[in-house]
Amino acid sequence: TVTRAQPGQLCRAGSAGAEALASGGAASTERPERPGPLQDETLGVASVPSQWRGVQGIRGETKSCQTASIATAEASAQTRKHADAEVQTEAPEPVSLQSVPQYDGPRLVAFLRRVEAMVTRELNKNWQSHAFDGFEVNWSEQQQTVTCLHTLGYPPAQGQGLHVTGVSWNTTGSVVACAYGRLDDGDWSTLKSFVCAWNLDRRGLNPQQPSAVVEVPSAVMCLAFHPTQPSHVAGGLYNGEVLVWDVSHPEDPLLWRTGLMDDAHTDPVYQVVWLPGPQHGHRFQVLSVAADGKVLLWLAVGAGRLQLSAGFALAVQQLPRSTKLKKPPRGETEVGATAVAFSSFDPSLFVLGTEGGFPLKCSLAAEEPALTRVPSSVPLRAPAQFTFSPHGGPVYSVSCSPFHRNLFLSAGTDGHVHLYSMLQAQPLTSLQLSHKYLFAVRWSPVRPLVFAAASGEGDVQLFDLQKSSQKPTVSIKQTQDESPVYCLEFNRQQTQLLAAGDAKGVVKVWQLSSEFTEQGPRETEDLDQLAAEVAT
């Protein structure tokens, strides 16, 4: 058997051994033959005095130290003495007036009488001269070439393969907006698209990040900024809707919309224009033209809705027979509208471009009912008053001259630009600018004889009719791969700027050279002469 020693027993045994060592005795070496049982036993406390502490105590010394006394002293300082001094200029000396020489009065009178007739004759010639008519002094630095200032785009729209279908400058001239959609064949009624705007005056402009982005549930075909509200823009959609947005509130931009009601267009809206309201000068209405042959006027009402206030419809049987037109297919009665332009001299007069290729002179004051069965909440009227000689294909763009009441331009799929007078059916001149389509044409707002055209070959062509009536003065390469340029607009506030949008989803802002922004002498008279020669 094994007997386990208790902890108390081991401690006591150890104490006994220690006591034996302290007394100087030796431990017994006798070993019993057989260990006895362990028992509890109480012994006295053994103490071992420390000799080391005694030795250290003898060697210990007590010492103290004191730093030397710190000497202090007080001192004061005083600025040096100063003195004031005065300086007096020398007393001015009076300036003596130079004596006026005495002129020979009789000889001066004789000279003036001798040249009087000649000076009077020259003054009369200058007064009757028109050499400097229209000339304005321009103190800005001369721009010798056309340069690209900005290349703008929205990568998500470009990633979807969307085209820039329209551009517009706001009323301040500092913001340019573009519509993203598709102009090629296909059903784009449910294609998600965008309206984007860039503030070109903003510091740190990022050309790939618009100042405002509006998502739209259908392809946007056109847009136009409000004439007085810098942030309001109207747009026409592929599905026939017309909407108005406020791009200063991108989180909730929609202001008004027509909705898909019976009054709305049933085909793509190709152009929208802002017009003064019928009764309130401060209110504006939106005019829209579409491929369904309707021209509609919309007025904003409560609850975010655009309400139809007036309307027109184009019917084949009501077109004026001013020129010989192709017969429409059997059963077709509607004439699709593709473009519109208003006269700068008569607010009720406008020109329509059509899918049939012929421009139409129209009036908002027309009262003849339209021969159509299209349902409408307001009576539709027939606006056409005069039909012009057609292009070889649909007309995509029209533009009325801001300097002459009778002149307008049209561009179409035949690659030609026609210059028309309101007074005759045949064009005054026809210019072939492209072997492909022409998608846009615009008169310059500052040069009476200058216009720009956008071609299907990727060019923006600038014409100065004062220099040549047959070829462009400058041809700008917008796209390197000859992708079409679909739209362009001059800036009416910053007249040296021109914006153009293309099939690559890019908007380029061009700075025009001074020759396209400074009106030359007799330019208005040359335009009048051009219009008069045609009208005779």
Secondary structure, 3 states (H helix, E strand, C coil): CCCCCCHHHHHHHHHHHHHHHHCCCCCCCCCCCCCCCCCCCCCCCCCCCCHHHHHHHHHCCCCCCCCCCCCCCCCCCCCCCCCCCCCCCCCCCCCCCCCCCCCCHHHHHHHHHHHHHHHHHHHHHHHHCCCCCCCCCCCCCCCCCCEEEEEEECHHHHHCCCEEEEEEECCCCCEEEEEEECCCCCCCCCCCEEEEEEECCCCCCCCCCCCEEEEECCCEEEEEECCCCCCEEEEEECCCCEEEEECCCCCCCEEEECCCCCCCCCCCEEEEEEEECCCCCCCEEEEEEECCCEEEEEEEECCCEEEEEEEEECEHHHCCCCCCCCCCCCCCCECCEEEEEECCCCCCEEEEEECCCCCEEEECCCCCECCCCCCCCCCEECCEEEECCCCCCCEEEEEECCCCCCEEEEEECCCEEEEEECCCCCCCEEEECCCCCEEEEEECCCCCCEEEEEECCCEEEEEECCCCCCCCCEEEECCCCCCCEEEEEECCCCCCEEEEEECCCEEEEEECCHHHCCCCCCHHHHHHHHHHHHHC
